[in-house]
């Protein structure tokens, strides 16, 4: 049998991978195993990285710095809807803080605005880090994943995000048409503390049940 690459030369061996006949010139030996040029090249090439379906930036540090600009960190991570959502929430909190004008809830809205501002930066950082490690086959559990699990929000973030946008949009719409002013609504900000307390009590009772 003649060599697969040189039709006029008698073969002296066979590739252990594809079985093709090879002459002395075409034989490639690796630890006493014989390969053809093509099979040896395939064996030495690194395996392709499986696609994880993730898109976005690859630098968590860049994501954090861009996250200091409302919405831009999420855009860097390829999460455009989240970017719009974050921008709307932040703008709404800033507007509420600015319109409080010495109202008892002014400090609360200022703190919420600052907290959400830094939340966007850290959330962008951990999202980028999670996606970067996912490309390497590592599943990272971020502090935000743990928080969502503790609050029971895992898998329901889109639902609650939609609810928040509907409520905020409705309040501003009612204020624009002079049906219900934001000044009246902001007087009820302590209800947030009541709602948080009720949530903690219900969670405690579920654990005891």
PyMOL commands that set and color helices and strands:
alter all, ss='L'
color gray80, all
select helices_A, chain A and resi 37-44+60-67+72-76+80-100+106-135+143-151+157-176+182-186+190-208
alter helices_A, ss='H'
color red, helices_A
select strands_A, chain A and resi 13-14+21-22+28-30+33-35
alter strands_A, ss='S'
color yellow, strands_A
deselect
rebuild
show_as cartoon
